């Protein structure tokens, strides 16, 4: 069975972090606002595989920077209910679970950013935030699924990237 590579954008990452428990790293997640049924099936197949043979979930330092920058807004309810803290996000960055790889932003990311189109076929604009996620996917150099909350990207046509929005 071939490994699958799942790159998650900031919104999907937020839903993962809402449910991630470092004391139970292989526990399956459930549907949330951005984490939809098809994404969930793919993510849970990776998370629940303790041998790490199914695949990996990839995100970028940029996605975590967005989470930290908008922490109070993104996790407003969880903060109120004391279910998440900034310290837990930082601890995850320092020591991610075995199924999560956090790609650094570097010169290669910038080069790949230049290969991201400004628009999709429908003419809708690709935001610079989404372009960074796409550049991160391109940086990997192999087939990867981009799990995103942005339905504009469903029309994205770039070799090696399959966009999943549901």
C-alpha positions in Angstrom: 0.0 0.0 0.0 1.4 3.4 -1.0 1.9 6.1 1.6 -0.5 9.0 1.5 0.6 12.6 2.1 -1.9 15.0 3.4 -1.1 18.7 3.6 -3.5 20.6 5.9 -4.3 24.4 5.7 -4.7 26.5 8.8 -8.4 26.0 9.3 -8.1 22.2 9.0 -5.1 22.3 11.3 -7.1 24.3 13.8 -9.8 21.6 13.9 -7.1 18.9 14.4 -5.6 20.9 17.2 -9.0 21.3 18.8 -9.1 17.6 19.2 -5.5 16.5 19.5 -4.6 15.0 22.8 -0.9 14.5 23.4 -1.6 11.8 25.9 -3.6 9.8 23.3 -1.8 10.6 20.1 -3.5 7.9 18.0 -7.1 8.7 18.9 -9.3 9.3 15.9 -10.8 12.7 15.4 -14.4 13.7 14.5 -16.0 16.1 12.2 -15.8 19.8 13.0 -16.4 23.1 11.3 -13.6 22.6 8.7 -12.7 19.0 9.2 -15.2 17.3 6.9 -16.2 13.6 6.3 -13.8 12.8 3.4 -10.9 14.7 5.0 -11.6 13.0 8.3 -11.5 9.5 6.8 -8.1 10.3 5.3 -6.7 11.9 8.4 -7.9 9.2 10.7 -6.3 6.5 8.5 -3.0 8.2 9.1 -3.5 9.1 12.8 -4.7 5.6 13.9 -1.7 3.8 12.2 0.8 3.4 15.0 3.4 1.9 12.7 3.3 5.1 10.4 3.0 3.0 7.3 -0.2 4.6 6.0 1.1 8.2 5.5 1.8 11.5 7.1 0.1 14.8 7.7 2.1 17.8 6.6 1.6 21.4 7.6 3.9 24.4 7.6 5.4 26.7 10.2 3.3 29.3 8.4 0.1 27.5 9.4 1.2 27.4 13.0 2.1 31.1 12.9 -1.4 31.9 11.7 -2.9 29.8 14.6 -0.7 31.6 17.1 -1.4 35.1 15.5 -5.2 34.6 15.6 -5.2 32.2 18.6 -7.8 34.2 20.6 -10.2 34.4 17.7 -9.7 30.9 16.3 -10.0 29.1 19.7 -12.3 31.5 21.5 -14.7 28.8 22.7 -12.0 26.3 23.6 -10.1 29.0 25.6 -13.3 29.9 27.4 -13.9 26.2 28.2 -10.2 25.7 29.1 -9.8 23.0 26.5 -6.8 24.5 24.7 -3.9 26.8 25.5 -1.2 28.6 23.6 1.3 26.5 25.6 -0.2 23.3 24.1 0.1 24.6 20.6 3.8 25.5 21.2 4.4 22.1 22.8 3.0 20.5 19.7 5.4 22.5 17.5 8.3 21.6 19.7 7.4 17.9 19.8 4.8 17.0 17.1 3.2 13.5 17.1 4.8 10.9 14.8 2.1 11.4 12.1 2.7 15.2 11.8 5.5 16.8 9.9 5.9 20.6 10.1 7.7 22.0 7.1 9.9 25.0 7.5 9.5 28.0 5.3 12.7 28.6 3.3 14.1 29.6 -0.1 12.5 26.5 -1.7 9.1 27.6 -0.4 9.7 31.0 -2.0 10.7 29.5 -5.3 7.6 27.3 -5.3 5.5 30.2 -4.3 6.5 31.8 -7.7 4.9 28.7 -9.4 1.5 29.2 -7.8 -1.0 30.8 -10.2 -2.8 34.0 -9.1 -6.2 32.6 -10.0 -8.0 29.3 -10.6 -9.6 28.5 -14.0 -12.8 30.3 -13.0 -10.9 33.5 -12.5 -11.2 33.5 -8.7 -8.2 34.8 -6.9 -5.9 32.6 -4.8 -5.1 34.3 -1.6 -1.4 34.7 -0.5 -2.1 32.5 2.5 -3.4 29.7 0.3 -0.5 30.2 -2.1 1.9 29.5 0.8 0.0 26.2 1.5 0.2 25.3 -2.2 3.9 26.2 -2.3 4.5 24.0 0.7 2.7 21.1 -1.1 4.8 21.7 -4.3 8.0 21.8 -2.2 7.4 18.1 -1.3 7.9 17.1 -4.9 5.4 14.2 -4.9 1.7 13.5 -5.0 0.0 15.1 -2.1 -3.6 15.8 -1.0 -4.3 19.4 0.0 -7.0 19.4 2.7 -8.5 22.9 2.7 -11.5 24.8 3.8 -11.2 27.1 0.8 -13.6 25.9 -1.9 -12.0 28.2 -4.5 -9.0 25.9 -4.5 -11.2 22.9 -5.6 -10.7 24.3 -9.1 -6.9 24.3 -8.7 -5.1 22.4 -11.5 -1.5 21.7 -10.5 0.4 18.5 -11.1 0.9 16.3 -8.0 -1.7 18.2 -5.9 -5.2 16.9 -5.3 -7.5 19.3 -3.5 -10.0 17.9 -0.9 -12.6 20.3 0.5 -15.1 17.9 1.9 
